[in-house]
Amino acid sequence: MKISPLLAIFLPLAASAQGYLENPQPGANESGISLVSGWHCSASEVTVFIDGVSLGKSGVGSIRNDTVDICGHAGTGFSLLYNYNIPEPGVHEISVFADGALMERRTFNTVRSGGTPFLSGATKTIQVENFPSVGQAAILEWSQAKQSFVVTNIEGGDGASGPNTAEGMWTGVSEDNRRMTGFVLDDGAYYVFYTLSNNHSFMGGVVQGSGNSANGTFSSTNLRDFSLEELDVFSGSFSASYDPQNTMTGTGSYSNGAQSKFSATYSTAWETPSSLAGIAGHYAGSVATEFGIEGATVRISSSGLIAAAASGCQLSGNLTPRSRGNVFNMTLKFGSSPCAYAGQTFRGIATLAGSSDTLVAAALNGARTEGVMFIGQK
């Protein structure tokens, strides 16, 4: 099936996004007492509906200095406190209106954190091992006021990377002379950006999946290769031998019988802490579509907000630093028509790969049938 692999998300910036619903995220699991929140450049009134029932008006105008570059002022935040334990567990729809116009409609999931809409009189303290990092433990206590557990302490080591995993940033070359930059995250997810064969000036695509590290072997059974050359996406598996934070050699095996072999070395750039202040700025570069390569720009605020637009399509999203590695989680929401993926949200990673001025980003839809990618410089 032919698709639009790595369709452009970071398009020439012709206009700014007008607003973004940050919580709840599409498809997110929600419980306890928390916020419906986001920002809008000009709304004087924001109203919220869940499953068609009004929750009333949200507070508007709270200070969001991170939106100054986008909206021209900071009084853009909106929020409304809500008990996500109230609706029956399952899928629900939220609709947010700004000055009477629909700003956002999406679905999310709820779970009753205490088994009832409001749990009273219960107390509990638990310990979660190897969180937020290997060798650490998070202490959680039940909060009746929030109807959820809250972190009250972090115990243990300094959170250094586990010495026996494949986690890290890896750079190398494939057997058919493609330059590769790969990221294995602490949760086993991986992204491998690769160039054209024998032409390292142009991106050839991105490979994504998730795998497991054990005894010097990293393996994955859900590889997806978004190829710019073939304008298609391919499935397969992946296996590699690695010496932690040193070297890696492996093979990607595809369902059509093709194979791709490579060798790589660990990059200490992985150990640079991710910084929103460092990645913030304006980038100019290239995006890939089924129609070819085109120029693009993207704006990232100091708090990680993303704004982009072209040809009437407005996009918004955000970056959040991961706790381990020089990489960010990325969420990007496509606006309404004429956007190619109108109303859809893609998720992936972004990083300053190899240079403090070079941004590389990729994200996929939930089914991993469509992808987006950008590479550019400040």
Number of C-alpha atoms within 10 A of each C-alpha: 7 10 16 21 26 26 24 24 33 32 24 20 20 13 16 19 19 18 24 22 23 17 15 19 16 20 16 13 15 21 23 25 19 19 16 20 20 18 25 23 22 16 19 14 16 23 22 22 16 16 12 11 11 13 13 11 16 20 16 21 19 13 15 16 17 17 25 16 17 21 19 11 15 18 19 25 22 26 23 18 13 14 18 24 23 16 18 14 17 12 15 16 16 19 19 24 17 19 13 11 11 13 19 17 15 18 16 17 20 20 20 22 19 18 10 14 19 18 17 12 5 9 10 9 13 12 15 13 15 15 16 15 20 17 16 17 19 20 17 18 17 18 18 17 11 14 23 18 19 14 15 11 11 16 15 14 12 10 16 12 18 14 11 15 22 32 25 25 27 24 20 20 18 19 13 12 17 20 24 23 21 22 27 23 21 19 11 18 15 22 24 19 23 24 21 19 17 11 12 14 10 15 25 21 26 26 20 24 21 19 20 15 17 12 10 14 18 23 20 19 16 14 22 21 24 29 20 24 13 14 18 18 23 16 18 19 18 22 18 19 19 24 17 17 21 14 17 22 18 19 18 21 18 17 10 9 7 9 14 13 17 19 19 21 20 22 19 14 16 22 15 11 15 20 19 18 12 12 24 18 18 15 21 21 21 21 24 25 19 17 9 12 16 13 15 23 25 23 22 23 22 20 18 23 23 26 29 26 24 19 12 13 22 26 29 24 23 20 25 18 19 16 14 22 23 23 27 24 17 22 23 25 23 22 22 17 12 13 18 15 18 15 15 16 22 23 20 20 22 24 26 22 20 15 10 12 15 17 21 18 23 27 27 23 16 13 8 16 17 19 28 26 27 27 23 21 18 16
